[in-house]
Amino acid sequence: MENENLPVGRKKITFFHKGKMDITFFLFVVGILVTGLVMLFSASAPYASTYYGNSYYFITKQLGFAIFGLLLMYGISRINYQILRKFAWIIYGIAVALLILVLILPPLKDGFHRWIVIGPINFQPSEIAKFAIVVLFANLISLNYKKMQTFKYGVLLFAGLLGLVCALVVVETHLSATVLIFSIGIVMMIIGGIKARWIALGGLGGISLGALAILTGIVSYGSDRIQYWLDPWADPTGKGYQTIQSLLAIGSGGLMGQGIGESNQKYLWVPEPQNDFIFAIVCEELGLIGALLIVAAFALLVWRGFVIAMRAPDKFGSLLAIGLTFQVGLQAVLNILVVTNTIPNTGISLPFFSSGGTALIMLLAEMGVILSVSRQSTVEKL
């Protein structure tokens, strides 16, 4: 095992791994991805045919991104994850710069500052910010784990880094990404050994500031979503429409579902069924049983990711695997809760299922980092 106390520059880091990757985790990723592609085609075909004149519009692009992402995932799994230590601050700096840039650029969709377009590439800087927080926090915690219970090293530094990113994402009016990034940071701080009272105070402060921002109108989009979450029928043809149609799709699926390709709600009833509300179509076509199997698949993926984290040869690798695994699990849970109207609509996608090429590539690249940790674990055992 590497000496955590040595400065990064003095450690001898080999670029490529010699160990074997965790096949179980790899198969879970591929299995969920393939299922997601099948359901994306089924859910998106009517919408794509109506608005783009091509039923294969979304699946063709997503399939191309998936193939590239899988190759990238495998390639990254071969690279020593310790390399990320040297670029942790750079990745964080790039993420912050992009978050600032997206606020300066004109809004591209619905008046929100979330996307940056460079030629054919369209991406959200918040996706990079999630990864940046995981990498930087994993590096800092592994270097300062003996000081994590002090206010200076365990609270002040991390709160500043996390607060800056969350503040920029809030200004984007991207509630779901803010919740994800904040949660990822807090979980990593807890695992890093921060005192419980600081977590309690920080959580209370974050909730209070969020509630105050919504109640005072600073974040006006949040109050609207809470209102129509509590009573979507208050505006059944407007802001409550998507939620109502989603619930109708879920209810019509019953226990066994209508069958793959047999959804009625995807025929322009559920708005943009290929994106955030694709799980509603999944429930309609596969029923409660199929939906529970998909939830179980995500749970197994998270379980295996945590197993890899526990077997990691050092704290940095363990924290990387925990942070990236937790991100996927939390995002899946939040999406399902939104689709079932358990929590307000936050505009969050379902990992491996929702349409979005750059997001899928980023996600598969992160899975490659987890597989990289698993390869190093096998080397340490030899």
N, C-alpha and C positions, 0 to 999 in steps of 0.2 A: 504494500500500500504506500502511496506517495506521502511524503512528509508535508502536512498541511501548513507547517510553520515556515517553510522555505519561501522566499520571494519567488513570484512566478517566473521571473527572468532567469533564475538559477536552476529551475527544474528542467530536466532533460525530457522533452516531449516528442515522442514519435508521431509522425503525421498519420500513418495508417494503422488500423487494428489488425491483429492476427487471430483474435478470438471469434467464436461463433455467435451470431445474433440469436436472440430469443425467438424461436420459431413460433411459439404459442402466441406471443404478442403480435408478431407479423401477420399470422393467419387471422387473428381477430380484426386487425386493421383492414386487411384485404376483404374479408367477409363482409364487414359493415360497409365498406366502400362499394362493393359490387351490388349489395342490396340497395344502397342509396342510389346508384345509377339506374337500376331497374325501376325504382319508385319515382325517380326524377323524370324518366321518360314517360311513364304512365301519367304522372300528374301534370306534366308540362305540355303534352302533345296538343290538346285542344286550344290552349292559350297561344302556343307557338304558331299553330295553323291559322288562327284568326288574325293575329297581329303581325306575323312575319311571313305568312304564306308558306310555311314549311314546318311540318310536325316534328321534324328532327332538329330544329334550330338549336334548342338548349342542350339536348343530349349529345349532339355531335361535338359541340364545343367542350362540354363537360367531360366527355370521354377522352378528348385530346389532352385536356388539362390533367385528367386522372392518370393517364399513361405517363405523361411527363413527370407528374408528381411522384409516382411510384418509382420511377428511375432515379429521381432526385433523392427520395427517401432512402433507397438502397445505397446510393453513392455517399450520402451523408453518414449513413450507418457505418461505413468503412473508415470514416475520418475520426481521429481521436477528439472526443468532445472537449478535452483539456485546452484545445486551441481557442475555444470560446472565452477562456479566461483573459487572454490577451486583448480581446476585442470587446469586452463587456461594456466599458465606458463609451467606446466608439458607437456601439449599437444603440446604447441609451441616448447618446447625443444625436444620432441620426433620427431616432424616433421622435425626440422632442422637436427637432428642426422641422420634420415633416408635419407634426401636429400644429406647429405655428404656421407653416406654409399653407396648409389647407384652410386655415382661418383667413388668410390673406386673399386666396384665390376666390373667384366668384362661385357661388353655390351652383351645384350641378343638378340636384334633384330635390324637389319639394322645399326648396329654400334652405336646405341643410348643408353645412360645410363639413362633409364627411369623406368625399372622394377626391382623389388626384388622378388626372388623366394625362398619360404620356403616350401619345400615339394610340396603338391598340390596347395599351395596358391601362386598366382602370382598377385602382385599389384604395383601400381605406388605411390610413396611417395608424389607426388604432390597432390593426392586426399586428403591425410591427411593434407597437408599444407593449402589447401583451408579452411578446417574446422577449423584448428588452428588459422588462421588469423581472421576468423569471431568471434570465442570465445574470443580470447585475446583482440581484438579491442573492442568488446562489453563490456568486463569487464573494460578495462582501460578508455574508454570513459564515462561509467556510473559512475565511481569513480571520474573522473576529468572533468566532463562536464562543470563546472564553470570556468575552466582554459583552455578550448580548443582553445580560441582565442589568447593565448600566444604562442610564438615560441617554448619555452621549452617543454610545455606539449601538444600542439596541432600539432606541426610539427616535431620537432627533434626526439622525442621518436618513433613516429609512422613511420616516414620515415626510421629510422634505422631498425626497426623490419621488415617492408615491403621490404625494399631494400635488406636485407640479404636473405630473402626467394626468392625473384625474381631473384637475382643474381645466386643463386644455381640452380634454375630451368632453367635459360638461359643457363648455362653451360651444362645442360642435353640435350640441343638442343630441348627443349619442348616449342615452341613458344606459342601455344594455352593456355597452363597452365599458362605461364607467363602473358599473356594478362588478363586471368581470375582473377588470384590472385591480380595483380596490380589494376584492375578495382574494385574488391570487396573492397580492402583496401581504395582506394580513395573515393568510394561512402560512406563508413561508416564514413570516416573522414569528408566528407561534411555534412552528417546528424548529426554528432557529434558537429558541430558548428565551424569548422575551418574557418578562414578568406578566402574569395574568392581569394585574391591575391596570397596566398600561394598555393592554388590549381592550379591557372593559371600558376604560375612559375614552380610548380612541374610537371604539365602535359607537358609544353613546354620542360622542361629539360628531361623528360622521352622519349618524341618523338625524341628529338635531339640526345640523347644517342643511342636510338634504330637505328635511321637512320645512325648515324656514325658507329655503329658496323657492320651494313650490308654493307655500302659503302666501309669500310676499310677491309672487309673480316673477321673480328673477328667472326661474325656470318654468315658464308658463306651459310648455308642452307636457310637463309631468302632471299638472293638475287636471288637464283634459283627459289624460289617459286613465287616471284614477277614477274620475267621474264616470266614464263610459265602461270601465271595468266593473264597477259596482252595479251599473244599470245600463247595459248595452241597448236595451229596448227604448231608452230615452231618445235615441236617434237611430232607429233601425235601418234607415236608408243612407245614413251618413257615417259618423264615426263609430257607431256600434255595429255596422253592417258586417265587417270582416269577422268579428267575434261570433256573431249570431250564425253566420254561414258555416264557420268552423265547427261550432257545437252541433249544428244540424248534420254535418258530415260525420262527425264522431258518433252521434247517436244512431244514424242510419246504418253504420257498419255492424252493429250488434255484436254477437259473440264471435262469429266466424268470418264476417266481412262479406262484401259483395263479390269479391274476386278481383284479381289483378287486372287492371284495365277497365273495370266495370263501375268506377265512380261516376256519380251524377253531378256532384258538387264541383268537380274540376272543370265542368263545361261553363266557365265564366261566372259561376256563382261565388266561389271563394276567390277573392282578388289575388292575382299572381300566385297561384298554388305551387309554383316551382320554388318559391323562396321561403319566407319565414313560416308559412302555414302548411308546409308540405306534410307535416305529421298528421294533420287532419285528414288528408287524402289517404295516408297510410292506414289510419284507423278505419276509414270507410271501406277500403278495399281488402284489408287483411283482418279487420275486426279486432276485438279485445285481445284474442289469443295472439294474433300476429304482432300487435302493438307491444304486448308484454314481452314477446320474444326479442323484439328489437331493444326494448329497455334492458332486458337481461344481457344482450350482447354488449351494450355500452357498459353495463356494470362489470362484466367480465373483463372488458378492455381496461377499465380503471383498476380493477383488482390486480391484473397482470402488470400494469404499469407500476403499481405500488410494490409488487414483489421485486421487480427490477430495481426499484429505488432502494429497497432494504438490502439487496445483494450488491449494491454499488461499492466499488473499492475505496471511495473517498466521499467526504461530505459534499463536495461540489457536484459530483455525479448524482448522488442521492437527491439533493435539492433540485437539480435540473429535472430529473425524472418525476419527482413529486409535483413540481410546479406545472410542468407541461401536461401531465396526466390529469391533474386537478382541473386545469383549464378546459380540457375536452369534456370531462364529466360534468362540471358545473354548467357549461354552455348547453349541453344536451338537456340537463334537468330544467334549466331556465326556459328553454324553448318549449319543452313539453308542458311546463306549467302555464306558459303564455297561451299556447294553443288550446288548452283545456280551460282557460279563463280562471285559473287558480291565482294568478298574479296579473297585474296590469300589463298590457302590451308594451314591450320594450324594444321591439324591432330586432330580435336576435335570431340568428340562423341555426339550423340543426346541423351539427358537424357531419360531413361526408354525405349528406342528403341534399341540402339546399343548393340551388344554383349559385355559382360564383367561382370563377376560375382561379383568380389570384388568392382568394381565401383558402381554396382547396389545396393549392400548391404550398402555401404557407403552413397549413395544417399537416400535410404529409411530410414536409421538411422537418417539422417539430417531432413527428413520430420517428423520423430518422435519427434525431438526436437521442431519443429514448433508446432506440435500438443500438446506437453507438455505446451508450452506457452499459447495455447488456453484453456487448462484445467484450468490453474491458473487464467485466465481471468474470467472464469465462477465462480470460487470460490470467487473472489473479489467482484463480483456483488451480491452474496447471502447475 
